[in-house]
Amino acid sequence: MADQSDVRRIALALPGVSEAADHFAFAVRNGAKEKNFAWTWHERVVPKKPRVARPDVLAVRVASQQEKEMLLAADQEKFFTEPHYNGFPAVLVRLPAMGAGELAELITDAWRCQAPRALAESFEAARRR
C-alpha cells in the first residue's frame, strides 16, 4: 500500500529531480524546461467548479499511447484514465493498490520518459554496476 511519502522518496532518489513548490509534482530538467513525470491527480467533483486534489491518485507519464493502453488493460484496480487525459501519454494510478517495488518501477519509467537521454543513460549505467 503506497502513499505520497513513497512517491516523494522514490522520485527524489532519481537524478536531476525537483519537487514543485506549490503542489505535489515531480519534474526533471530536460534542456531549458522542467518536464513533469509524476503529479497528483485533480478530480472534477462538481461540474464547472475547480478540480480537487486527490492525494491517493498519482498521474504518471508513460512512453506511448500503447504503453498506456497496456497498463489500463493489465489491472483496472490500479490504473485508470479520464477524458481529460485522452490522447495524452499519462495514466492515473491508485496508490493504495500499489506495492513499493511496482511503484518504484512505474515512477522510474515515467522519469525516463522525460529525462535527457544522457542523464538516463548514465543512470542506467550506474545501476548495472
Disulfide bonds with the S-S distance in Angstrom:
none
